[in-house]
Amino acid sequence: MNDHNFPIFKMDRTKALLVLQSSLYPGAALESIEMVLGWCEARGVDPLDKPCHIVPMFDKKSNGYRDVIMPSVDYYRQKAESTGEYIGLSDTEYGTMQTLTVADFTIDYPEWARIVVKRLVQGQVAEFPAKVFWTETYATKGRDTKVPNAMWTKRPIGQLEKCAEAQALRRAFPKLCGGPTAEEMHGKALNDAIDVESVRVEGPKSLTESATPATVVDAPRVAPVATQQPAVADPVNAAPVSQSVADGPPPVGAELPPAAPGAAPHTPLKPAQQRILTASLARAGKTEEDLRAKYGVLVAAFPFEKFNEAQKWLSGGDK
């Protein structure tokens, strides 16, 4: 049964709208915030937890934008946790880094991201994987450009991770997490036929002006249940372990390891991947010395070919 006993619903309606406008939805029209209150009332959730976003979407029929209310990834997490069957998710795996070039704009991005949500089903742990591709997921600055918007430019890896998590949660809890999230839909036209479950791209390794874009918005990542290891607030932008070296020879593990005879040379991690690996070490309670003890190299020299293996190790999947 819906619970409408949250304090904000006991306030004068106009006052409640102003509270939300001045705190969670600055700059939004009061009519749109009224829709937020209605959305939350219908679901029995507290608007101050910001379970939804106001998403401006282009309406082809009216040839203009209008606000649409859509759930956030945080709302999916809350619904999953409320079942008592959600037991966490895996660390994120990423595809090889690619490059998007549009005129004088260039950005590196992972080809795909994959997350597995774990749910207790009839006493057994069931896994629900989801894999999303950057070229079908990122949001553009406008309808007539392929350049990512500000958030996707700032967090090309972290944004993709949230979209993969949303899809995995939807697959694990289809009755609770129906429909796409704001993170997946921001930037799409309202009248587009969209199937967020069919995220599959077999396109070129490098995007050009002719590539196809798509989605998103931002919301903070939190650890929904105690069984999940605590997440770093922003693993993509977290500062990597210091790689400064005093005068003298570099420390052991500061250079890429030699490749096997006849194999191609190892590929070093991109800076964003180094930050992810550093965040994973912190979440697992390990240091660069632990990394060097297992792989013989430090973060700055870690080979891309071992990246997903290291993520699995740090998440406890490979003891």
N, C-alpha and C positions, 0 to 999 in steps of 0.2 A: 504493500500500500504506500502511495506517495506521502512523503512527510513535508508539509509546507510550514513547519514551525520554525524555520530559520529566521533569525532576527530581521533580516532585510525585508521579508514579506510582511512583517508587523509594522513597518514604517509607513509613513505617508508615501503614496506612490510617486509623487513628484520628487520628494526628498530622496527616495531610493534610486530613482533614475539619475539624479545629480551625483549621488555617492558613487555610482558605477561609472558615470561619465568622467568624474574627476580622478578616479583611481585606476580602474582596469581598462576602460575604453576611452582614453582621452581623444578628443576630436571627433568622436562618433556622434551621429545625429541621435537625438532623443528618441525618435521613432524606431531606430535600429536597436537601441538599448531596451526599448519596450518589448521588442521581439525576443531579446535575450531573456528578459524576465518571464515571458510567456513560455519560452522553450524550457527553462529551468523548472517552472511550475508544473509543466506537463510531465516532467520526468522526476520530480521530487528531489531535485538537487539544489545545492546552495550556489547562487550566482557568484558569491565572493570567492569560491574555489576556482573560478574561471574554467568551467567545464566545456565552454564553447567559445568560438571566435566569430567576429563579424567579418565576413569575407566579401569584398567587392567583386562582383562577377559581371562579365559583359553579356548583355541580353541582346541577341541578334534581332529579335522581333522589334524591340524598341530602339535599337541601335544606340544603346547607352548602358551605363553601369548601374547596378542596384545591389544593395546589401543582402546577403544570404547568411543565415545562422547555421553553423556546422560544428559538430563535436570536435574536441581536441584529442590529441594522443593521450593527454593526461586523463581525460574522461574514460577512454578505453582501459587505461591502467586501473583506474578506480573501480570500474565495473568488473574487470577480471578479478581483482583482489577480493571484491565483495562475495564472490562465489565460494571462497575457501579452498578452491581447487587449483588456483594459480600458484605455481611453485618456481617461477622465475624464467629467465631467458638466457640464452647463450651470449658469449661475447660476439661481436659482429665480425664477420669475414668480409673481405673486400677483394674485388677483381683488380687487375693490373691498372696502373695509372695511365690515363689517356690525356689528350690535349684538345681543348676547344679553341679554335681561332676564328674570330669574326673581325674582319678589317684589322684594326690595331689592338684589339682586345684578345688576350690569351689567358687561359686558366687551365690548371691541371685538375683532373677529377678521377675518381675510381670508376671503372667500367660498371661495376655492380656492387651491391651490398646484400648480405644474407644473414638473417637472424632466425633462431629457433626458439619458439615459446613452448614451455613445458607445462602440461596440465595433468592433474590426477584424474584418470578416467577409470571407474570401476576398480579402484585400488591399484591401478597400474599407471606408471608415468608414460604419458603419450607426448610425442614431439610433433610440433606443427611448424615446419620451415617456411620461410618466405624469402624470395630473391627478387630484388627490384633493380632496374637498370637506370643509370643516371640520365641517359639521353631521353627516356620517356617520363622522367619524373621532375627534372629541375624546372624552376619558374623563371620566366623571362621578364625583362624590364617593361615590356609592352607587347601588344599583339603583333606588331610589325618588326620585331627584332628577335634575334637568336641569342642576344647577350643575357646572361643570368641577372636576376634582380640582386639587390644589395645583400640580402641574407644568404642567397646561394653563392654569391661571390665571396662573402666572408667565411662561410662554413660549407664548402662543397661536399665535405665528407659527413659532417654531423647532420646536415639536413637529410641526406639520403638515408642515413641510419634510422632516423625517426620514421621515415616512410616505410622502410622495411619492417620496423617494429609494429607499425599500425596494421600492416597487412598480415603479419604473423598473429597478432592478437585477434584480428577479425576471423582468421581461419580457426583459431583455437576456441573462440567464444562467439560463434556466428549468431546466436540468439541475442547476445548482449551488445555486440559491437557491429551492428549492421550499418552499411553505408560508409562512404569515404569520409575521411577527416579533413579538417581545414588545411592541415599540412600537405595533404595530397591534392587538394582541389583549387587552392588559391592560384589565380592566373589563368584558369580555364574559362571558356565561355559557358554560360548557363545552359545553353541549348545543345551543347555538344553531347553526342552519345559516348559516354565514358564507362569503361569497365576496368576498375582499378585492380581486378584480379588477374587480368591478362597482361601483366607487365613483362613483355618479352621483346628484346631488341636483338637483331642480328645485323646491325649496321656496321659502318666502317669503324676502324680503330681510332680515327681522328675526325672530329666534327668540323664542318666548314659552314659557309652561309646556307647550304642546302639542307642541313640537318634538321630534324624535327624536335622541338622542345616540349615542355609541358608545365608543371605544377608549383606551389607551396608557401608557407608562413612559418613562424617560429613559436616554440613552447619549450620551457625548461625540462630537462630530463631528470627524473627522480627514481629512486629505487622503490618499487611499489610494495614489496614484501620483505620480511626479515630474512627469508631464505636466500634472497638475492644479494650478491656482494655489493657493497656500497658503490654507487657510480660517481665518477668525477663530474663536477658540475658542467664542465665544458672540456671534454677530453681532446677535442681538436685544437683548441686554443691554449690548452695547458702548456706551461713552460716545460721544455724537455730537460732531462737531466743534463747538468752542465757538462759541456765537452771541452772546456778550456784546458789547455795543457801548458804547464810551465816549460821554460826553455829546456831543451834536451830532447832525447829520443822519445817518440810517441809511445804511450803505454801499450802493453800487450792487448790486442783486440781492437785497436784503433784503425785498422786497415781491413778491407774486405778479404775474407778467406779465399785461398786459391780454389778454383773450380776443379772438378774431377777431370782426369785425363780424357781428352776428346770432347768435353762438354763446353758449352758457351760460358763466358765469364759471368760471374754473379752481377746482378743489378742492384745498386744501392737503393735504400728507401728514399722516398721523397720526404721533405721536411714535415709535411702533414702526417705521413705514416710514422715518422719518428715520434711525433707527439702522441699519436695513438698508442704506440708501443710503450712509451714512457708512462702514459696514464694507466695502461693495463698492468704494468709492473707495480704501480702504486696501489691499484685496487687489490692486487694479489698479495700485497705486503712484501714484495721482493724489491731488490735493488739491481743496479747494473752489474754488480759483482756476481749476483745469482745468474744473470743472463750470460755473463762471460764464462761462468763455471759450466754452464750447460752447452753453450754454442761456441764459446771461444772468441766472441766478439762483443764490442760495446754497441750501444744504440746507434751511434753515428755511422758505424761500419756494418750494421746488420744487413744481410742480403734479403732482397724482396722474396726470393724463392723459399725462404724459411718463415715468412711473416705469418701466414695462417697457421702454420704448425706451432709457432710461438704463442699465438693467441689462444690456441687450444690448450697448450700447456699451462698458461697463466689462468685460464678459466677452470682448471682442475680436470679437464677432459683427458689429459695425457700426463700421468704421474711419472 
